[in-house]
Amino acid sequence: MRFLTAMNPGWNISLFHYRNHGADYGRILVGLQVPESGRQEFLDFLESLGHPYSDETAHPAYRLFLASRSAVKTN
């Protein structure tokens, strides 16, 4: 809940997946659209939460399936 209430309302949650296998914690995948001008604010926000996170922007799956259609060359 702290994540959602502290989040900048200008950031768009475009993907959310929560996975719990009966423990008192779970794994969460969140895709956010943040304007380039707000990148540093976003990184500061993530650090302030104190939870581990991973930026998957450079991951090959992101490049193949989630990147902007304009970035994908089509015939």
TANOR-V630038 format. One record per pair of residues at least 24 apart in sequence whose ideal C-beta (glycine too) atoms are under 6 Angstrom apart, sorted by the first residue. I is the first residue (numbers start at 1). J is the second residue. Records with the same first field share a line. If there is no record, write none. Layout:
I->J, J
//
This chain:
none
//
